[in-house]
Amino acid sequence: MENVSRTAGLSRRRFLARGLGAGAATFFAPQILAACGGGSSGGAADLAGINLVKRFPGDILVPGRLRLPFSLADSSGVLTADSTTAIPETLSFLITDIDGNGIGYDDPFVVESHTTNLPQPYWPLELTVDAPGIYVVNLVGSDQPGASIQVVDREEVTVPLVGDPLPPVDTPTTADARDVDPICTREPACPLHDVSLRDALTMGKPVAYLLGTPAYCQTGTCSPALDAILQVREKVRDAVTFIHAEIYTDRTAATPATAVTSYNMTYEPALFITDTTGKLTDRLDAIFDADEVRAAFTRNGIS
């Protein structure tokens, strides 16, 4: 409980300034942004001087189930598989309100690391928050301030939210590029451009829709995300319609594509998963691997 009491001693304004400072969040610029995302090391890690790094867009959190992936950073920067600092296999988190009060979770959340085929390890904390507000995630064992998160009313968020119909978009296909060139920057191009999202949502099957640009993702998580989806697709096959759309209209990486502007996206990658009726049932943001994609499908009865 030492971390909680220390955080409670910070004023609300001072804590937010520290929690949203350099190295803590990567998603508060108005441009198209990207998440960052190793091997693991067994045994207890020394977390003194270790900071949490948010790997999720902080302005689209609404009450309900939250997925909050974090990476770690020391004085040299965000930890990678090549860092001299050991990568913990698990981390423990405590969450409070901005005043340090518990919100119904008495025990720490123990979260396993995700390290496979990613430029940086991450730990996805999952929990349910019932009301808007400012909350604090503390890393157990660290002597650094926790990370603040803000949960807002659904009406304040314009990105498609779980529980709502996924808006149909005429995404580029091999038959109709819709002025996007190339329609896939992966090398070689992925096979997820046969049907547009608008048509897929009428087929009576779940849809897995990825927005991301493998070639121009600012911090390297779009290509691993697409590879993870392709890996899972080999197992579920035609039980799900898989679609990929690029972020930009061309190789200048300057003009956002309609797929992005239609959803008011300010980050990438994002994976939208629907049920057979086209309702959004799950969304993975910013950094994820094949294990998390499989888990999301399992939650939604897809195997």
C-alpha positions, -999 to 999 in steps of 0.1 A, spaced: 0 0 0 30 23 1 25 33 -36 -11 42 -30 -4 65 0 25 82 -19 2 89 -49 -25 102 -26 -1 128 -13 1 144 -47 -23 171 -57 -47 163 -85 -31 189 -108 5 179 -99 -2 142 -104 -18 147 -138 11 168 -149 35 140 -139 13 111 -151 9 126 -186 45 137 -190 72 125 -213 75 88 -214 42 82 -197 18 85 -226 21 83 -264 -14 92 -275 -23 128 -268 -12 145 -301 -38 153 -327 -20 135 -356 -23 99 -365 -3 83 -338 10 48 -331 15 26 -301 49 11 -292 52 -24 -285 110 -89 -265 120 -118 -244 113 -123 -208 134 -130 -178 124 -152 -149 127 -143 -112 118 -112 -93 128 -80 -109 141 -49 -92 115 -22 -100 132 7 -83 133 36 -107 110 19 -131 82 39 -147 50 27 -163 45 37 -200 10 38 -213 5 18 -245 -31 29 -251 -50 60 -263 -60 78 -231 -89 98 -245 -113 70 -255 -117 51 -221 -154 48 -211 -170 29 -182 -170 -8 -185 -143 -33 -192 -110 -16 -197 -78 -30 -214 -48 -10 -203 -15 -23 -217 17 -9 -201 53 -11 -209 82 -3 -186 109 24 -188 141 31 -169 164 60 -171 176 48 -205 141 46 -221 114 20 -228 126 -15 -220 132 -39 -248 144 -75 -250 179 -61 -254 177 -39 -223 201 -46 -194 172 -43 -170 155 -77 -166 120 -81 -181 96 -94 -154 74 -123 -163 46 -108 -143 38 -74 -128 14 -65 -100 -9 -34 -103 -30 -16 -78 -57 9 -89 -73 37 -69 -92 69 -75 -73 102 -78 -74 106 -40 -58 72 -33 -91 55 -23 -98 19 -34 -125 13 -60 -135 -22 -50 -103 -41 -59 -85 -50 -27 -59 -74 -42 -33 -65 -68 -39 -74 -104 -11 -99 -115 -5 -95 -152 17 -117 -174 41 -103 -199 36 -104 -236 70 -106 -254 67 -126 -286 73 -109 -319 71 -74 -305 96 -46 -304 89 -40 -267 73 -62 -240 40 -51 -226 16 -61 -198 -22 -58 -205 -41 -49 -173 -78 -57 -176 -105 -45 -152 -139 -30 -150 -145 6 -140 -181 16 -135 -180 54 -135 -163 82 -152 -134 98 -133 -97 100 -129 -79 69 -116 -44 59 -108 -26 27 -117 3 19 -94 31 -6 -102 37 -26 -70 74 -25 -61 82 7 -80 92 39 -62 79 60 -90 45 78 -93 17 57 -109 0 63 -142 -32 83 -143 -61 74 -166 -93 93 -173 -126 75 -179 -151 97 -197 -188 94 -206 -196 74 -238 -210 105 -254 -176 122 -253 -160 95 -275 -164 94 -312 -143 62 -319 -166 32 -323 -174 17 -289 -181 -18 -278 -218 -24 -278 -226 -2 -307 -230 -12 -344 -197 -10 -362 -201 18 -388 -199 5 -424 -171 19 -445 -162 12 -481 -126 0 -474 -102 -5 -504 -102 -39 -520 -81 -56 -547 -110 -49 -571 -116 -13 -561 -87 5 -544 -108 36 -538 -79 60 -545 -57 43 -519 -23 32 -532 -10 8 -520 -40 -8 -503 -15 -28 -482 20 -18 -472 29 -52 -458 56 -71 -478 42 -93 -492 8 -78 -492 -17 -95 -469 -47 -114 -482 -73 -93 -462 -85 -71 -490 -110 -92 -509 -141 -76 -495 -149 -42 -482 -160 -37 -446 -194 -25 -457 -201 -57 -476 -186 -79 -448 -210 -65 -422 -239 -78 -443 -226 -114 -445 -239 -127 -412 -205 -136 -399 -183 -120 -372 -158 -95 -386 -123 -88 -375 -113 -54 -389 -77 -41 -385 -68 -4 -391 -30 -1 -393 -1 6 -416 28 -19 -414 52 4 -434 46 37 -416 35 28 -381 54 53 -360 66 28 -333 65 -6 -349 33 -23 -336 12 -24 -368 32 -51 -386 32 -74 -356 -5 -68 -351 -12 -78 -387 10 -108 -384 -8 -119 -353 -42 -116 -371 -29 -137 -400 -17 -163 -375 -51 -165 -358 -68 -166 -392 -51 -198 -400 -70 -215 -372 -105 -199 -374 -104 -196 -412 -138 -186 -427 -156 -185 -394 -146 -148 -394 -143 -123 -422 -109 -106 -418 -103 -72 -432 -73 -49 -432 -73 -12 -441 -43 11 -444 -41 44 -425 -29 66 -454 -39 72 -490 -4 68 -505 33 63 -497 37 100 -487 20 90 -454 5 124 -452 -32 121 -459 -54 99 -437 -76 74 -456 -114 75 -454 -112 44 -432 -94 65 -406 -114 97 -409 -147 79 -408 -139 66 -374 -122 97 -360 -91 77 -353 -61 94 -336 -41 62 -331 -31 29 -346 -33 0 -348 -68 -9 -338 -87 -42 -342 -125 -41 -342 -143 -74 -336 -181 -78 -343 -207 -104 -338 -228 -118 -366 -251 -88 -366 -223 -63 -370 -223 -51 -333 -189 -43 -320 -181 -68 -292 -144 -62 -287 -117 -38 -296 -79 -42 -291 -60 -9 -293 -24 1 -299 -5 -31 -291 -15 -67 -290 -3 -101 -300 -18 -134 -313 -26 -146 -277 -47 -115 -271 -65 -119 -304 -73 -155 -297 -85 -146 -262 -108 -119 -277 -122 -144 -301 -128 -169 -273 -147 -143 -253 -169 -139 -283 -175 -176 -289 -152 -179 -318 -127 -208 -319 
